């Protein structure tokens, strides 16, 4: 049942991921020609017509497969996270939230936390027919990963300043400069590890307490050394570090499995 439930979650979410990425690229073609000219639409390798077909098909297939599979928690979490990411990307009145640092951070962090953590938790509870509760590990995960996603939403703008300026976006990186935002992101990640260490130290289970505290302390040291190797005047170096944040996030997604 666990494997079936996992596949039921994976299929509609992978399909919907294509929609989220696609609609963002459709809305950002001109910006991507400056910031990311290698992307399919920006480079001209993929036609606008084909992109629209793929994006629309992914939206319908994602919602359709989630509905057919019958997991209502997963379906509604998918609806919420998709609406947030659509509001983030599309250029319509009251939308295009990426133009605002606060709204962009809220939509990205909320969508990712709901879609990648809360949704699978509620879905698996439904599939396995277990009583709904909110364990300490879930609270830990939501707090820690939501901070990671907040950092990701801020850090992604650092290498993209030129394109965002041309599009009239008012990102934090444009307001404060890449150096200040970079070190703010590092401080926020270090704070995240600090919170994880404190929450881990409060665990009633000794092995979990020791494991959580030690591993997060080690990760904070690795992060510090990695951050100090970044050349803040080089966009490739900044982009490389931005991608490294996802490595730290992946490690964190593994570490939270041991939180009790």
N, C-alpha and C positions, 0 to 999 in steps of 0.2 A: 504493500500500500504506500509506503514511503516513496519508493521510486516512481510509482505512478503519479503520486501527488506532486513530486518534484518536476516531472515532465509536463504535467498539466500547467504548472506555473511557468515553466521555462518557455514553452511554445508561444503563448500569446505575448509574453513580455519581449521575446526576441523579435517577434513581428512588429510590435509597437515601437521597439527601439529604432527600427528602420524608419518609421514615421517621424519620430522625434528628431533624429539626425537629419532626415530628408527635408522636413519643413523648415528647419533652421538654415540649412544650406540654400533652400529656395529663397528665403527671406534675406539672405546675406550674400547674394552673388557678387554684388559690387564691392562689398567690404572684403570678401574673400579674394577678389582679384588683387588686392593690395597685401592682405595679411597671409593668405594661404592660397596662392595661385596654382598649387598642385592639386587642389580638390577637383573632383570630376566636373562639376558645373562651372566653377571659376576658370578651369583650364579649357573648357569647351569640348571635353571628351564625351560629355553626356548632354543630350539635348534637354531643353526646358520641358518640352512636351513629355518626353519619357520620364523625366523626374517627377512631374505632376502625377502621371499614371501610377508610378511606383509608390509615391507618398499616399495618394488617395486609396490605393489598394491595400497598403499596409494598415492604414487606419481602420478600414472596414473589416479586414481579416483579423486584425488584433482584437477589436471589440467582439466580432462575431465568434471567434474561437473561445474567448473568455466566457461569453454568454452560454455557448453550447456545452462547455465543460461543466457548467452548473455551480461554480464556486462564486457565490455572491460577494463575499469579502474581497476576493481577488478582482472581480469585475469592477466593483466600485472604487477600490484603490487605484485600479488602472485608469478609470475615468478621471479621478481627481488629479493624479500625477500627469496624465496626458493634457488635461485642461490647463494645468499650471505651465507646462512646457510650451503649449500652444500660445498662451498669453505672453510668455517670454519671447517668442520668436516673431509672430505675425505682426505685420504693420497695419493695424486697424485702430480706429478710435478707442482710446483707453487701454490699448494693449501695447505690444512691443516693449515689454517690461525691461528688456535688457538695456534700455536707454537710461534707466535709473538704477543706481548701485543697490539701493535698499530693496526694490522690487525684484531685481535680477537675483540677488542673493537669496531672498525669500523663496522665489519660485524654484530655483535650482535646488537649494538645500531641502526644501519641503518635498518636492517631487521625487528626488533621489531617496530620501529617507523613507517616504511612504512606499514608493515602488519597489525598492530593493531590500527593505527590512521589515516594515510593518505588514505589507501585503503578503509576503511568503509566510510570515508567522501566523497570521490569521487564516490564510489558506490551508496550511498544514494542520492547524487545529480542526478545521472543518473536515478535511479529508480523513484524518485519523480519528475523528469523532471524540475529541478530547474536550473536557470542560475548559472554557475560556478563562484564563488567568493572565496576570501580567507579572512574570517573574523578574527577579532582580537583574538577570542577564539581559532581558529585553530593555529595561530602563537604561542600563549601562550602555548597551549598543546604540540606542536612539540618541542619547546625549553625546556620546563620543563621535559617532559617524556623522551626525548632523553638523558638528563643528568642522569635521574634515570637509564636508561638502560646502560649508561656508567658505573655507579657505580656497577650495577649488574654484568656486564662483568668483572670488576676488583675484586669484592668481592667474586665471586664464586671460585676463585683460592686459596683463603686463607686457607680453610680447606683441599685443595687437593694438598698441596705441595709435599708430599711424592710420590704420584703417578706421578705427573708432572715431578719431578726430575728423576724418573726411566725411563720415556718416553723421556727425553731429552728436554722437553719444557722449554722455557726461559720466564716464567711469571714474572710479576712485584713482586708478592709475594715472588718468589724465589730470585730475585735480591735484594730487599730491606728488606725482612723479613715481617712476618705477622703483626707485630705491626704498622710499618710505613704505610703499605698499608691500614690497617684497619682505622687508623685515617685520612689518605688521603681521603678514601671513605666517612667518616663522614663529613669531611670538605667540600667535594664536594656536599654532600646532603644539608648541611647547606647553602652553596652558592646557591644551587638550590632553596631552600626556600626563600633566600634573593632576588633572581631574581624574584620569583613569587610575593613577597611582593611589590617590586618596580613596576612591571608590573601591579599589582592589584591597586596600589595607583594612577596609571596614567589612570585608567578607567574613562570614562566620566559619568558613571552611578553610583550614590552614593551608592545604596544598594550593588552593585557588588563590588565596591571599598572597602567598610567596611568589607563585608563577606570575600573577598579574602585575605585582609591584616590580619584580626584577625585569621582566620582559619589556615593560613600558619605560623603565628607566634606561635600559639599553637602547631602545628605539629613539629616545630623546637625544641620546649622545650621538647616534648615527645621523639623525636629522641635523644636528648642529654642525657636524663635520661636513655633511653634504652641502648644507647651505653656505658654508664659508668657502666652498670650492666654486661657487657660481660667479661668473663674470657678468656683472650687472649692466655692462655696456654692450654686451653681445646678445642679440636676440636668440641665436641658436642655443646659447647656454641657458637663457631664461626658459626657452621652450623645453629644453631637456629636463630642467628642474621641475617644470610644470607636470611633465609626464612622470617624473619620479614620485610626485605626490600620490599618484595612483598606485604606485608600488607600495608606498607606506600604507595607503588605504587597504590594499589587498592583504598585507601582513596583519593589519588591524582586524580585518574580517575573519582572519584565522584565529587571532588571539582571543577574540570575544567568545569563541566556542568554549573556552576554559573558565569563563567567568561564572561564579556561583554565588 
